[in-house]
Amino acid sequence: MIGILGGGLSGLVLASRLRDAEVLEAAERPGGLCRSLSADGYTFDPHGSHILFSRNPEAMEFYEDLLGDNVSRRRRNTKVFYKGRYVKYPFENGLSELPVEDNLACLLGFVRAQLARAAGGLPEPANFKEWMYQRFGAGITEAYLLPYNEKIWKTPAEDMGIEWVQGRVPDPPLEDVIKSSLGIPTEGYTHQLHFLYPRDGGVESLIRGLVPHVPHVRSSFRVTSAR
């Protein structure tokens, strides 16, 4: 029998695909970061927002199969609070909603960055901070990307690598950014424009849908060594 350490979403999915596996979960119930809490009639996902989206259609079908009728489909309506106003997300798709000076600075910075990349000869960015400046220019980087990412990752951007950014940070085409600056509607990061979320029970509904397909799950089992 194969032992799988941790009964989070990844561990349970793996166990459901194997013929002979046992999940060993240290907590009192499986779920990991996909557990939800209920209090006073409300359900909370304590480990952050868990809207479900993916570029992979098989992943989306998998989520829908697990949730069955307990699924809600929604369109993104996300804003960035910037200088006292709410700006469309992704930030580079809402430039016309910025103060005029900031709009111009963001557009010029982006255009200059794109021209520099097209000309070639730029060194490979050594870290995430350099990557943002090379891709977006100073305007968008300093107004939004740098403070936002350092806030959510709790790490200076110059201490972060760039191996993870593909697919995680939008890379908008120049035409879209120019349209955004002029006030012509555009949508960025379109694979998350529409998303799924359970109607009831929070994101742990995924776990409840998976557990029946995993015959061997041991909770409150803390592994102290492996040989």
Secondary structure, DSSP 8 states (H G I E B T S, - for coil): -EEEE--BHHHHHHHHHSSSEEEE-SSSSSBGGG--EEETTEEE-TT----B--S-HHHHHHHHHHHTTS-EEEE---EEEETTEEEESSGGG-GGGS-HHHHHHHHHHHHHHHHHHHH------SSHHHHHHHHHHHHHIIIIIHHHHHHHH-S-GGGS-STT-TTTS----HHHHHHHHHT-----SGGGSEEEE-SSS-THHHHHHHGGG-S-EE-S-------
